[in-house]
Amino acid sequence: MKSETMYQTIIKGTEETLTINDGLSSGYAGEGPRGLVKVLERLGVESSDAEYYAKDRDTHKKGFILELK
């Protein structure tokens, strides 16, 4: 039985794109957003910004786009 993807995280780099189906998420305070915070921090995003993008409920109910330079 094939399961449906509930949340997709796409990280686009200058040379590669990483797509993660489920496992990471945003918009609430749970395990998925905590994992997303860790990934964003390892990509160089400041902790406070990573927390905002991963856990802010009103702004990111449907996901977000974050451009890293």
N, C-alpha and C positions, 0 to 999 in steps of 0.2 A: 504494500500500500504506500503510495507516494504522499508525503505530507506537504502541506502548503506553507510557503515561506511567509512568516508574519512580519518580519522586519529585515530589511537588507541594508547593510553598511557598505558603502563604496568609497574606497580611498584611492584617489587618482594622484599618481606621481608624475614626474616629468617623463619617465620612460615606461612605467608599468602601472596597471590598475589592479587593485586587490578588491575582490568582492566577497563579503562574508554574509552568508544567509543565516539569519537568526543568531542567537548568542550574545549580540550586542544590541543595545537599544537606547532610547532617550525619552525624556519627558516624565520621568517618575524617579523615585529614590529606591532602586532595587539593584539586583545583581547585574543585569544587563547594562544599565548606565554606569555602574562602578567599573565594569570591564572597559566600557568605551572611554571613560576618564583615563584609565591606565594607558590605553592605546594612544590617545591624543597627547598625553604627557610624554610618551616615548617618541612621538613625532615632533616634539619641541614646543607644544602648546603649553603656556603657563597654567599652573594648577587651577587658579581661580577661573580662567577662561574655559578650561576643560570641564570644570564642574558646571559652569553656566550652560554650555552647549549640551552637555549630556543630561542635565537634570531639570532645566527650566521647563515647567509644564505648559505654560501659556504660549511661549514662543515656538516650541519645537514638538508639538503634538504629532505632526506628520513627517518629521525629520528636518534636516537642515543641510546647508552647503557651507563648508568652511574652507576657504582657500589659504593654503600655507605657502609662504614665499621663502 
